[in-house]
Amino acid sequence: MLSTFLLAIEDHSYDSKFAEIYYEFEEYAYKIAYDILKDRRSAEDAVQDAFFGIAANIKNVDTNDKEKLKIYITVTVRNAAVDTLRRSRRGEQGAEIIEA
């Protein structure tokens, strides 16, 4: 999966920076997403969305302050999980309308 994220990085001099973040926070990110979504696949999708966002913004990510980095990861994953939840609910509402 890491190789897929690395394709999203325009300047490949940041690849190792992203890989470091990914390996350090992948499990942590999944736990956050799963706590919100309560579904394995949805949590994996949210984590994937979050890491694509991080990859796209990697040149602006500060890895020197680990506490700020963890907060950034937490907020990014939480937002991705909430977006996934909203999309899921809209899909359910659309299905209910079609059934009616």
TORVOSE-479018 format. One record per residue (C-alpha): residue in one letter; x, y negated, z negated. Coordinates in Angstrom, 3 decimals. Each point is the difference from the previous one (the first is absolute). Layout:
N
<site><resn>A</resn><u>X</u><v>Y</v><w>Z</w></site>
...
//
This chain:
100
<site><resn>M</resn><u>0.000</u><v>0.000</v><w>0.000</w></site>
<site><resn>L</resn><u>2.870</u><v>-2.364</v><w>-0.718</w></site>
<site><resn>S</resn><u>1.018</u><v>-0.007</v><w>3.661</w></site>
<site><resn>T</resn><u>-3.483</u><v>-1.244</v><w>0.959</w></site>
<site><resn>F</resn><u>0.304</u><v>-2.950</v><w>-2.374</w></site>
<site><resn>L</resn><u>3.478</u><v>-0.821</v><w>1.270</w></site>
<site><resn>L</resn><u>-1.445</u><v>-0.447</v><w>3.488</w></site>
<site><resn>A</resn><u>-2.063</u><v>-2.892</v><w>-1.380</w></site>
<site><resn>I</resn><u>3.113</u><v>-1.917</v><w>-1.041</w></site>
<site><resn>E</resn><u>1.108</u><v>-2.465</v><w>2.654</w></site>
<site><resn>D</resn><u>3.529</u><v>-0.562</v><w>-1.309</w></site>
<site><resn>H</resn><u>1.447</u><v>3.430</v><w>-0.686</w></site>
<site><resn>S</resn><u>2.685</u><v>-1.429</v><w>-2.249</w></site>
<site><resn>Y</resn><u>-2.750</u><v>0.205</v><w>-2.658</w></site>
<site><resn>D</resn><u>-0.625</u><v>3.743</v><w>0.466</w></site>
<site><resn>S</resn><u>2.069</u><v>1.074</v><w>-3.002</w></site>
<site><resn>K</resn><u>-1.644</u><v>-2.661</v><w>-2.176</w></site>
<site><resn>F</resn><u>-3.423</u><v>1.338</v><w>0.913</w></site>
<site><resn>A</resn><u>1.072</u><v>3.630</v><w>-0.463</w></site>
<site><resn>E</resn><u>1.233</u><v>-0.818</v><w>-3.499</w></site>
<site><resn>I</resn><u>-3.354</u><v>-1.573</v><w>-0.894</w></site>
<site><resn>Y</resn><u>-1.942</u><v>2.837</v><w>1.580</w></site>
<site><resn>Y</resn><u>1.825</u><v>2.774</v><w>-1.854</w></site>
<site><resn>E</resn><u>-0.100</u><v>-1.865</v><w>-3.296</w></site>
<site><resn>F</resn><u>-3.704</u><v>-0.902</v><w>0.086</w></site>
<site><resn>E</resn><u>-1.805</u><v>2.547</v><w>2.183</w></site>
<site><resn>E</resn><u>-1.326</u><v>2.113</v><w>-2.898</w></site>
<site><resn>Y</resn><u>-0.783</u><v>-3.069</v><w>-2.095</w></site>
<site><resn>A</resn><u>-1.948</u><v>-1.503</v><w>2.899</w></site>
<site><resn>Y</resn><u>-1.982</u><v>3.200</v><w>0.491</w></site>
<site><resn>K</resn><u>-0.990</u><v>0.084</v><w>-3.688</w></site>
<site><resn>I</resn><u>-1.301</u><v>-3.563</v><w>0.191</w></site>
<site><resn>A</resn><u>-2.019</u><v>0.699</v><w>3.147</w></site>
<site><resn>Y</resn><u>-1.371</u><v>3.276</v><w>-1.342</w></site>
<site><resn>D</resn><u>-1.089</u><v>-1.650</v><w>-3.261</w></site>
<site><resn>I</resn><u>-2.096</u><v>-2.422</v><w>2.033</w></site>
<site><resn>L</resn><u>-1.288</u><v>2.294</v><w>2.739</w></site>
<site><resn>K</resn><u>-0.275</u><v>3.380</v><w>-1.762</w></site>
<site><resn>D</resn><u>0.627</u><v>1.737</v><w>3.325</w></site>
<site><resn>R</resn><u>3.298</u><v>1.438</v><w>1.215</w></site>
<site><resn>R</resn><u>-0.390</u><v>-0.858</v><w>3.691</w></site>
<site><resn>S</resn><u>-1.289</u><v>-3.493</v><w>-0.644</w></site>
<site><resn>A</resn><u>2.868</u><v>-0.632</v><w>-2.410</w></site>
<site><resn>E</resn><u>2.505</u><v>1.207</v><w>2.592</w></site>
<site><resn>D</resn><u>-1.562</u><v>-2.327</v><w>2.596</w></site>
<site><resn>A</resn><u>0.175</u><v>-2.948</v><w>-2.384</w></site>
<site><resn>V</resn><u>3.648</u><v>0.703</v><w>-0.828</w></site>
<site><resn>Q</resn><u>0.786</u><v>0.257</v><w>3.696</w></site>
<site><resn>D</resn><u>-1.710</u><v>-3.345</v><w>0.668</w></site>
<site><resn>A</resn><u>1.876</u><v>-1.588</v><w>-2.894</w></site>
<site><resn>F</resn><u>3.391</u><v>1.250</v><w>1.151</w></site>
<site><resn>F</resn><u>-0.649</u><v>-1.166</v><w>3.563</w></site>
<site><resn>G</resn><u>-0.687</u><v>-3.443</v><w>-1.452</w></site>
<site><resn>I</resn><u>3.170</u><v>0.146</v><w>-2.060</w></site>
<site><resn>A</resn><u>1.998</u><v>1.114</v><w>3.057</w></site>
<site><resn>A</resn><u>-1.368</u><v>-2.901</v><w>2.027</w></site>
<site><resn>N</resn><u>1.059</u><v>-2.427</v><w>-2.747</w></site>
<site><resn>I</resn><u>3.207</u><v>1.752</v><w>-1.097</w></site>
<site><resn>K</resn><u>2.355</u><v>-2.892</v><w>0.729</w></site>
<site><resn>N</resn><u>-1.843</u><v>-2.096</v><w>-2.626</w></site>
<site><resn>V</resn><u>-0.092</u><v>2.703</v><w>-2.686</w></site>
<site><resn>D</resn><u>2.350</u><v>-0.646</v><w>-2.916</w></site>
<site><resn>T</resn><u>1.497</u><v>3.242</v><w>-1.306</w></site>
<site><resn>N</resn><u>2.304</u><v>-1.666</v><w>-2.536</w></site>
<site><resn>D</resn><u>-2.692</u><v>-0.451</v><w>-2.653</w></site>
<site><resn>K</resn><u>-1.465</u><v>3.496</v><w>-0.540</w></site>
<site><resn>E</resn><u>-2.866</u><v>-1.270</v><w>-2.170</w></site>
<site><resn>K</resn><u>-1.166</u><v>-2.457</v><w>2.672</w></site>
<site><resn>L</resn><u>0.414</u><v>2.699</v><w>2.635</w></site>
<site><resn>K</resn><u>-2.179</u><v>2.377</v><w>-2.015</w></site>
<site><resn>I</resn><u>-2.661</u><v>-2.699</v><w>-0.358</w></site>
<site><resn>Y</resn><u>0.142</u><v>-0.641</v><w>3.758</w></site>
<site><resn>I</resn><u>-0.415</u><v>3.719</v><w>0.713</w></site>
<site><resn>T</resn><u>-2.849</u><v>0.261</v><w>-2.509</w></site>
<site><resn>V</resn><u>-1.930</u><v>-2.926</v><w>1.458</w></site>
<site><resn>T</resn><u>0.581</u><v>1.102</v><w>3.591</w></site>
<site><resn>V</resn><u>-1.166</u><v>3.561</v><w>-0.671</w></site>
<site><resn>R</resn><u>-2.953</u><v>-1.147</v><w>-2.095</w></site>
<site><resn>N</resn><u>-1.138</u><v>-2.318</v><w>2.773</w></site>
<site><resn>A</resn><u>0.366</u><v>2.746</v><w>2.603</w></site>
<site><resn>A</resn><u>-1.992</u><v>2.399</v><w>-2.186</w></site>
<site><resn>V</resn><u>-2.783</u><v>-2.544</v><w>-0.521</w></site>
<site><resn>D</resn><u>-0.103</u><v>-0.660</v><w>3.749</w></site>
<site><resn>T</resn><u>-0.248</u><v>3.761</v><w>0.605</w></site>
<site><resn>L</resn><u>-2.839</u><v>0.203</v><w>-2.528</w></site>
<site><resn>R</resn><u>-1.852</u><v>-2.875</v><w>1.696</w></site>
<site><resn>R</resn><u>0.371</u><v>1.610</v><w>3.428</w></site>
<site><resn>S</resn><u>-1.292</u><v>3.263</v><w>-1.414</w></site>
<site><resn>R</resn><u>-3.050</u><v>-1.677</v><w>-1.522</w></site>
<site><resn>R</resn><u>-0.770</u><v>-1.863</v><w>3.234</w></site>
<site><resn>G</resn><u>0.202</u><v>3.313</v><w>1.831</w></site>
<site><resn>E</resn><u>-2.435</u><v>1.585</v><w>-2.444</w></site>
<site><resn>Q</resn><u>-2.422</u><v>-2.914</v><w>0.380</w></site>
<site><resn>G</resn><u>0.227</u><v>0.271</v><w>3.789</w></site>
<site><resn>A</resn><u>-0.761</u><v>3.721</v><w>-0.175</w></site>
<site><resn>E</resn><u>-3.024</u><v>-0.668</v><w>-2.208</w></site>
<site><resn>I</resn><u>-1.329</u><v>-2.565</v><w>2.483</w></site>
<site><resn>I</resn><u>0.449</u><v>2.417</v><w>2.897</w></site>
<site><resn>E</resn><u>-1.821</u><v>2.751</v><w>-1.918</w></site>
<site><resn>A</resn><u>-2.894</u><v>-2.358</v><w>-0.794</w></site>
//
